[in-house]
Amino acid sequence: MDPIEPLAALPVFFKLQYRSVFLAGNGGGTVWKAELLAAAGAHVRLFSTSPRPELLAAIARFPSISLEARPWRPQDLEGAALAILDAGDEAEARAFAAAGRAAGIPVNVVDRPEFCDFAFGAIVNRSPLILAISTGGAAPVFGQALRTRLETFLPRALKSWAGAAQEWRQKLAPLGLDFRQRRNFWERFAELAVSAGERAPTDQDFDALAKHQALDVAPSRGRVTLVGAGPGDPDLITLKAVKALQSADVILHDARISPAVLELARREARRIDVGKRAGAASPRQSEITAEMIALALQGKRVVRLKGGDPGVFGRANEEIFAARAAGVDLEIVPGVTTALAAAAELGLSLTDRDLAPRLQFVSVNDRDGEFPDALSWAALADPAATTAIYMGARKLRAFVERLVAEGFDPQTPAVYMENVGRADARRIAAPLAGIADAAPVSAGGGPALILYCRALAAAETQA
């Protein structure tokens, strides 16, 4: 498992039922904090010398808030699980933080992050489903804006589904399901809750989910999912791919998969880099396939994560056939192939009714790195086609020379694109005859794509 990225703070959820919490202050923030703590089940000892009407109204609504109309003292913090102050000035804030830390109690001073051991984030409340958003005290208004956006996306009925999960966990125990079957149940539960979140769950929903698992009484087996990661931008990965990553036990990924895409995976999933790197020792395809099958036969859910689309120059057939031969269930989740992402970046349609009624994706390397015997140079020299050359950077000059020798117009517009969809993308446009000189292959450069077609000239003129 890859190391977790640094965190500004540890996101935790305190259980405060029947526990004592210290709260002091007279400001508007005191009212919100008092209600929030009481709603979480805490006994709130509130110290306020000048309680405002809103605060008195909150006390009337929540019997667990007890008011002491006097200034707080350091000894008042003893025995508290948490201590919060809506401070009047910096001197009081400093004294409060020192008193809390001396007593070993986590403290929060409203709107003064330098004195805080913990922070209150913006909350989306579908309890027992709770989402909290924190900016580490840097931009609370930004956190509130995100909360507002999430509120519009999350149906109110999700509260009922979260409550059902607590109840159904107890009902599931007597069924004797193994670990994988239980996980299958909860994955299907999650899919149903998200898709039917506008309504409350029913007993029939539980019966249907439980029956599905009960039909599979044998120990559950693993499976393989070939997932297209797209060109690198995590926004271009499909929802189905995200679901596969979040249910994976092991992820075998290509070398240049974006870290941002891997971050979408389940935190506990084991990540194994099986990528091939030019000029460096790399695992053979047969070794990758064997490891993938072995893990699946151990009962693991294996995601084989490939750049672009797994079915476009991803050597997927070798892995598909091996899975079938081993009796391992296999699913394919398509991804955005690099040529489509490149066209989007260029603001270009790859097909045109008049200029490019045909589209072809081509690899110019065989198993030995030579031009494949099956390559149709007549098709590659077709002026009515848009052609996307994959993995051809190191043979670009030889390819262009052969193409021109076949009679193709050397002034046809071309573009060399490297690391499409990533922050370090490189793009160079030139006539086909000069593209090799204009775009020298950089050492350690990323995946490259070459596009050439007459439609490129029309797009440039329009732009």
C-alpha positions, 0 to 999 in steps of 0.5 A: 500500500502506498504511503498516505499523503500528508494531512493538515489534521487527522479527521476523527469523529468523537463519540460524546454520548453522556460525556462532559464537554466544557464550553465558555463564551458569549458570542454567536459562535457559542450558540452553534457550538452548544447546540452541536455538542448537545445534538451529539449527546454531550452534557454541556457545561456552559459558562457565559456571563452575558447569555444572549436570548438565542443562547437561552433558547438553545438551553431551553431546547436541550436539557443537556446544556447546563448554564453557569453564569460566571467566568470560567476558571481553569479547574472547570475544565477537569473531567471534560472530554473536550473544551471549547472557548468563544474567546473575547480577546487573545489573552483569554484565548492563550490562557484557555489553551494553556489550561486545557493542555495542562489538563490534557484536554483537547481545546478549540478556540473559535476562529483562532486556529493558532490556539486549537488542537482540533477544529469543527468542520462544515457538516453535512448531516444525514446522521448516522451518515455524517460528512465533515469538511475541513480546510485546516482553519485556512478557509472556513467559507470555502468549506461551507461552500463545498458543504452547500454543494454536497447538500444538493447532491445527497438525498435526505433519504440517505439518513434512512439507508445509513440507519438501515445499515446499522440494523442490517449488520445485526441481521446479517450475522446469523447467515454465516457468510464468509468475508467476501460474501459479506463484502459483496452484500455491503457493496451491493447495499451501497450501490442500491442506497446510492441509486435509490437514495430518494426513498427509504429502504424496506425489509424487501431490500434486505431480503433481496440482498441477503438472498443473493448472497445465500445462493452462493454458499461456496467460498467466494472466489476472486475476480479480475477487472481490466480498468481503463484509467484514461490518459491521466486526468482523474476527471476523465475516469468513469464512475464504473472504474471508480467503483472497481478501484474502491472494491479492489483488494489488489491493483496491478497498475501501469507505470505512468498511471496518475497518482491522482487516479490511484488516490481514488482506490480503496485505501487498504488496497495493495498497489503493485507497479507492473509498468514497462519502462523504456530502457529499464528492467520491467516485468514481462507480460507473461509475469504480469498475467501470471501474478494477476491470475494467482492473486485472483485464485487466492480469492482477491479482487484484482484490478488490472489498471491500464492507461487509456482504454484496456482494449486499445494497444493494452495487450488485454487479450493475453490477460483476458484469455489467461483469466478464461483459461483459469476459470477466473471471472473477468470484467472490462471497464473501458476508459478514454483512450489517448487519441480522444483526450488529445482531440479534446485538448486540441478542440478538434473533431477526429472525423469530418464529413468532408475531410476525414470520414475515416479514423484509424488508431495504429501502433507501429511496433511489433513484438520486436520493436519493428514495423509490423508486417501487417501494417497497411502503408496504403491505409496510413497514407490515405488523405481522407483519414485521421490517423493516430499513431500510438507508441511511435515516438522513437520511430517517428523519423523512420515512419514519416520517411516511409509514409512520404515514400508511399506518396503521402503529402509531407505538408499534411498538418501533424501534432506530437503530443506527450503526456496527454491529460497531465500537468506536464503535457507537451504539444508540438505542431508542424507539417508531417515532414518536419514533425520529427525535427520539431519534436525531439524525443525527450529522455524519460518522456511520457507516452506520446501520440502523433496525430496527422490529418487534413482536418487539423488545418481546418481546425487551425484556420477556424481557431 
